[in-house]
Amino acid sequence: MKTHFKLHLDKRRPKKSGEYPIIYRLTHKRRTTSISSGFEVPEKFWDIKKGQIKTSFKGFDNISRVNNILFKKRSEALALITKLEESGELDQLGIAKVKQRILGAYSKVTFYSYTKDLINRFISNGRIGNARSYKNVLREVKNHTNDVDFPFEELTYDFLVKFEESYLARGLELNGLAVYMRTIRAIFNKAIKEGVVEPNRYPFSQYTIKTTPTKKRAISFAQIEKIVGVELSKDDVLFDARNYFLISFYLMGASFADLAHLKMNNRIDGRIQYRRRKTGKHYDIKISKQLDVILEVYTQGKKADDYILPIIKSEDPEKQNEEVHYALIAYNKRLKRLADKVGIEEHLTSYVSRHSFASLANNKSIPLTAISEMLGHQSIKTTQVYLASLGSEKIDDFNERIINDL
């Protein structure tokens, strides 16, 4: 057979995490192309001889299941290639057509089925947050299409316009729509990359994703002082909410999800070291005296692998994501009650600590580049090079200048 289809670790394109994509390498008539498997692993956990992930890898909940998925797709592709060869059709096809046959003709691949496949890939890779986002957009699209699946070529500019109209007609916000539209765009781009749909059918070259300026979420130093100073007993349901808000603020606007996943072993030599779940950015923050007082409430008697905050109970990543999701809902409700209690009229949410930190840092004339580093923003490329020269001591100084005013 002149055509081969093998599993391969693509070491040409390492991810920021240090992992490499697992791909299917298709060779046909001395030409080679690749098809994404949707999985990634570090090089040392790839078994070259067996063409599979080593069982010692702990990045997936079930390695055997992932390997079975990889082998099943490879077997299906080889069966198709054999069928094409036996019919005499294989010699008449170029490599692009063979790839398209393997993935399925784009007119037969539906939006629902492809999105569900992406969701399963995310779950298998432990990317539960991404899976949730894709589930949400699939739910909205199903609502728009009355739960009737459709091929990718029907996802046109006109489809997007009608989706927008029906969404906004329900009284929902434009920025919420933008979140869904960006996810639909990501799905379409993945489908193009994997040969599921032709590039000339891309609808976002005409459609513009629209947003409106978000309402200011920052509060003042005086208001934060009210939160610091309010007396709450440990039995008060607002006790943890107040502490979580301040921990987030003292950790330079850390997200609720990042707080929930902090473990005792993230506390190293008087510092909190962790990697942000959303961007993968590494943080190394000095524990201020204000933060240390609050952490002591939650760290007494805990072991290195215990979570600092009492939010996550399960060991299953998907259930952990649900725990964080519902805890965040409860947290935001309690922050509203906390605002009422201390006399803050602004709408207090989990985002306010992050926005307030940035705003207050800016008011103290701390350089924008330093603020960008403290918040982990990666969109300003020109500042990233400069920020590389700012050491931890300078960042610590900026952080303490903000906190010590309280």
FENSULZI-V52516 format. One record per residue. N is the residue number from 1. RES is the residue in three letters. NEAR is the number of other ideal C-beta (glycine too) atoms within 8 Angstrom. D_LAST is the distance of its C-alpha to the last C-alpha in Angstrom with 1 decimal. Layout:
<<N RES NEAR D_LAST> <N RES NEAR D_LAST>>
This chain:
<<1 MET 6 73.3> <2 LYS 4 72.0> <3 THR 12 68.7> <4 HIS 8 66.0> <5 PHE 12 62.8> <6 LYS 9 60.6> <7 LEU 11 57.1> <8 HIS 10 55.3> <9 LEU 11 51.9> <10 ASP 10 51.0> <11 LYS 7 49.6> <12 ARG 3 49.7> <13 ARG 7 46.4> <14 PRO 6 43.7> <15 LYS 9 40.6> <16 LYS 4 37.1> <17 SER 6 36.9> <18 GLY 6 40.0> <19 GLU 10 42.3> <20 TYR 14 45.5> <21 PRO 12 47.1> <22 ILE 14 50.1> <23 ILE 12 52.8> <24 TYR 14 56.4> <25 ARG 12 58.5> <26 LEU 16 61.5> <27 THR 10 64.4> <28 HIS 11 67.3> <29 LYS 7 70.2> <30 ARG 3 68.5> <31 ARG 8 65.3> <32 THR 7 61.9> <33 THR 9 59.0> <34 SER 10 56.1> <35 ILE 12 54.7> <36 SER 9 51.2> <37 SER 11 51.0> <38 GLY 7 47.3> <39 PHE 12 46.5> <40 GLU 9 44.9> <41 VAL 13 45.0> <42 PRO 10 44.4> <43 GLU 8 47.7> <44 LYS 4 48.2> <45 PHE 10 48.4> <46 TRP 12 51.1> <47 ASP 8 54.7> <48 ILE 6 56.8> <49 LYS 4 60.1> <50 LYS 5 59.4> <51 GLY 8 57.4> <52 GLN 9 54.7> <53 ILE 15 51.2> <54 LYS 9 51.4> <55 THR 6 50.9> <56 SER 5 48.4> <57 PHE 11 45.8> <58 LYS 4 43.0> <59 GLY 9 41.5> <60 PHE 12 43.5> <61 ASP 6 44.0> <62 ASN 6 47.7> <63 ILE 10 49.2> <64 SER 7 52.8> <65 ARG 10 51.9> <66 VAL 12 50.5> <67 ASN 10 53.5> <68 ASN 8 55.8> <69 ILE 9 54.2> <70 LEU 14 54.8> <71 PHE 9 58.4> <72 LYS 8 59.2> <73 LYS 10 58.3> <74 ARG 12 60.2> <75 SER 8 63.2> <76 GLU 8 63.2> <77 ALA 12 63.1> <78 LEU 9 66.0> <79 ALA 8 68.0> <80 LEU 10 67.6> <81 ILE 14 68.6> <82 THR 9 71.7> <83 LYS 8 72.7> <84 LEU 12 72.5> <85 GLU 11 74.5> <86 GLU 6 77.2> <87 SER 7 77.6> <88 GLY 7 78.0> <89 GLU 8 75.1> <90 LEU 11 72.8> <91 ASP 5 74.8> <92 GLN 5 74.5> <93 LEU 11 70.7> <94 GLY 8 68.3> <95 ILE 12 65.2> <96 ALA 8 63.0> <97 LYS 8 65.2> <98 VAL 15 65.3> <99 LYS 12 61.5> <100 GLN 11 61.5> <101 ARG 11 64.0> <102 ILE 12 61.8> <103 LEU 11 58.8> <104 GLY 9 60.9> <105 ALA 7 62.1> <106 TYR 16 59.2> <107 SER 7 61.1> <108 LYS 7 61.1> <109 VAL 14 57.5> <110 THR 10 55.5> <111 PHE 12 51.9> <112 TYR 11 51.3> <113 SER 9 52.9> <114 TYR 13 51.3> <115 THR 13 47.8> <116 LYS 9 48.5> <117 ASP 8 49.5> <118 LEU 12 46.3> <119 ILE 12 44.3> <120 ASN 8 46.4> <121 ARG 10 45.7> <122 PHE 12 42.0> <123 ILE 11 42.2> <124 SER 12 44.5> <125 ASN 11 42.1> <126 GLY 9 39.2> <127 ARG 8 37.5> <128 ILE 12 36.9> <129 GLY 10 34.3> <130 ASN 8 36.9> <131 ALA 12 39.6> <132 ARG 10 37.6> <133 SER 10 37.1> <134 TYR 14 40.9> <135 LYS 9 41.8> <136 ASN 10 39.9> <137 VAL 13 41.7> <138 LEU 12 45.0> <139 ARG 8 44.5> <140 GLU 10 44.0> <141 VAL 13 47.0> <142 LYS 10 49.1> <143 ASN 8 48.2> <144 HIS 10 49.3> <145 THR 9 52.6> <146 ASN 6 53.4> <147 ASP 5 53.1> <148 VAL 5 55.9> <149 ASP 7 55.4> <150 PHE 9 56.4> <151 PRO 10 57.2> <152 PHE 15 54.9> <153 GLU 9 57.3> <154 GLU 7 56.5> <155 LEU 12 52.8> <156 THR 9 53.5> <157 TYR 8 51.9> <158 ASP 6 53.5> <159 PHE 10 52.0> <160 LEU 14 48.5> <161 VAL 9 49.0> <162 LYS 9 50.3> <163 PHE 10 47.5> <164 GLU 10 45.0> <165 GLU 8 47.0> <166 SER 9 47.3> <167 TYR 13 43.6> <168 LEU 10 42.4> <169 ALA 6 45.2> <170 ARG 6 43.4> <171 GLY 4 40.5> <172 LEU 7 38.2> <173 GLU 6 35.8> <174 LEU 9 36.8> <175 ASN 9 33.8> <176 GLY 9 34.9> <177 LEU 13 38.3> <178 ALA 11 37.1> <179 VAL 9 35.7> <180 TYR 12 39.2> <181 MET 12 41.0> <182 ARG 9 39.2> <183 THR 12 40.2> <184 ILE 12 43.8> <185 ARG 10 43.9> <186 ALA 8 42.7> <187 ILE 14 45.4> <188 PHE 14 48.0> <189 ASN 8 47.1> <190 LYS 9 47.4> <191 ALA 13 50.8> <192 ILE 12 52.0> <193 LYS 7 50.9> <194 GLU 9 52.8> <195 GLY 10 55.9> <196 VAL 11 55.6> <197 VAL 11 55.8> <198 GLU 6 57.1> <199 PRO 6 54.7> <200 ASN 4 56.7> <201 ARG 11 55.6> <202 TYR 8 51.9> <203 PRO 12 50.8> <204 PHE 9 47.5> <205 SER 5 49.2> <206 GLN 5 49.9> <207 TYR 10 47.2> <208 THR 3 43.7> <209 ILE 9 40.6> <210 LYS 7 38.8> <211 THR 7 35.2> <212 THR 7 33.2> <213 PRO 4 29.8> <214 THR 6 27.1> <215 LYS 4 25.1> <216 LYS 5 21.6> <217 ARG 11 19.2> <218 ALA 10 15.8> <219 ILE 9 13.4> <220 SER 7 11.0> <221 PHE 8 7.2> <222 ALA 6 8.5> <223 GLN 11 10.3> <224 ILE 13 7.9> <225 GLU 9 6.1> <226 LYS 11 9.8> <227 ILE 13 10.4> <228 VAL 9 8.1> <229 GLY 6 9.7> <230 VAL 10 13.2> <231 GLU 4 15.7> <232 LEU 8 18.0> <233 SER 6 21.0> <234 LYS 6 22.0> <235 ASP 4 25.0> <236 ASP 7 23.1> <237 VAL 7 23.7> <238 LEU 11 20.2> <239 PHE 11 18.8> <240 ASP 10 19.4> <241 ALA 13 18.5> <242 ARG 12 14.9> <243 ASN 11 14.7> <244 TYR 12 16.5> <245 PHE 15 14.3> <246 LEU 14 11.2> <247 ILE 14 13.6> <248 SER 15 14.8> <249 PHE 12 11.5> <250 TYR 11 10.8> <251 LEU 12 14.5> <252 MET 10 14.4> <253 GLY 14 15.7> <254 ALA 11 18.3> <255 SER 12 20.9> <256 PHE 12 21.8> <257 ALA 11 25.1> <258 ASP 11 23.7> <259 LEU 14 21.5> <260 ALA 13 24.6> <261 HIS 12 26.7> <262 LEU 11 24.5> <263 LYS 10 26.6> <264 MET 12 26.2> <265 ASN 7 28.0> <266 ASN 10 25.3> <267 ARG 10 23.3> <268 ILE 8 24.9> <269 ASP 3 24.3> <270 GLY 5 20.6> <271 ARG 10 20.2> <272 ILE 13 20.6> <273 GLN 9 23.6> <274 TYR 10 25.1> <275 ARG 7 27.1> <276 ARG 13 26.0> <277 ARG 8 28.7> <278 LYS 7 29.0> <279 THR 6 29.6> <280 GLY 8 30.2> <281 LYS 8 27.7> <282 HIS 8 26.6> <283 TYR 13 22.9> <284 ASP 7 22.0> <285 ILE 12 18.3> <286 LYS 9 17.0> <287 ILE 10 15.4> <288 SER 11 12.0> <289 LYS 5 11.6> <290 GLN 11 9.2> <291 LEU 14 11.9> <292 ASP 9 14.6> <293 VAL 8 14.0> <294 ILE 12 14.5> <295 LEU 12 17.4> <296 GLU 8 19.1> <297 VAL 9 19.7> <298 TYR 11 21.8> <299 THR 9 23.4> <300 GLN 6 25.4> <301 GLY 2 29.1> <302 LYS 8 29.0> <303 LYS 5 31.3> <304 ALA 6 30.7> <305 ASP 6 32.0> <306 ASP 8 30.1> <307 TYR 11 27.4> <308 ILE 12 23.9> <309 LEU 11 23.3> <310 PRO 5 26.2> <311 ILE 9 27.1> <312 ILE 9 30.1> <313 LYS 3 33.1> <314 SER 7 36.0> <315 GLU 3 37.4> <316 ASP 7 39.0> <317 PRO 8 37.0> <318 GLU 9 38.2> <319 LYS 8 37.3> <320 GLN 13 33.9> <321 ASN 11 33.3> <322 GLU 8 34.3> <323 GLU 13 32.0> <324 VAL 14 29.0> <325 HIS 9 30.3> <326 TYR 8 30.7> <327 ALA 11 27.5> <328 LEU 11 25.7> <329 ILE 8 27.7> <330 ALA 8 26.7> <331 TYR 12 23.0> <332 ASN 10 23.0> <333 LYS 8 24.9> <334 ARG 12 22.4> <335 LEU 14 19.5> <336 LYS 10 21.6> <337 ARG 11 22.0> <338 LEU 16 18.3> <339 ALA 12 17.7> <340 ASP 8 20.5> <341 LYS 8 19.2> <342 VAL 10 15.9> <343 GLY 6 17.6> <344 ILE 12 16.6> <345 GLU 4 19.9> <346 GLU 9 19.4> <347 HIS 7 21.0> <348 LEU 11 18.5> <349 THR 8 20.0> <350 SER 12 19.5> <351 TYR 7 19.5> <352 VAL 15 16.6> <353 SER 12 14.0> <354 ARG 12 16.1> <355 HIS 12 16.7> <356 SER 14 13.2> <357 PHE 14 12.2> <358 ALA 12 15.4> <359 SER 9 15.0> <360 LEU 13 11.6> <361 ALA 13 13.0> <362 ASN 10 16.1> <363 ASN 6 14.6> <364 LYS 8 13.4> <365 SER 5 17.1> <366 ILE 10 16.9> <367 PRO 6 20.5> <368 LEU 7 21.7> <369 THR 10 23.5> <370 ALA 14 20.4> <371 ILE 12 18.7> <372 SER 11 22.1> <373 GLU 12 22.1> <374 MET 13 18.7> <375 LEU 11 19.8> <376 GLY 9 23.3> <377 HIS 7 25.2> <378 GLN 7 28.8> <379 SER 4 30.4> <380 ILE 8 30.1> <381 LYS 6 32.7> <382 THR 6 32.7> <383 THR 11 29.0> <384 GLN 9 29.7> <385 VAL 7 32.0> <386 TYR 9 29.6> <387 LEU 11 26.7> <388 ALA 6 29.0> <389 SER 5 28.7> <390 LEU 10 24.9> <391 GLY 6 24.5> <392 SER 7 21.9> <393 GLU 6 20.6> <394 LYS 9 19.7> <395 ILE 13 18.1> <396 ASP 10 16.1> <397 ASP 8 15.0> <398 PHE 12 14.0> <399 ASN 13 12.0> <400 GLU 10 10.1> <401 ARG 10 9.6> <402 ILE 12 7.8> <403 ILE 12 5.8> <404 ASN 7 5.3> <405 ASP 6 3.8> <406 LEU 8 0.0>>
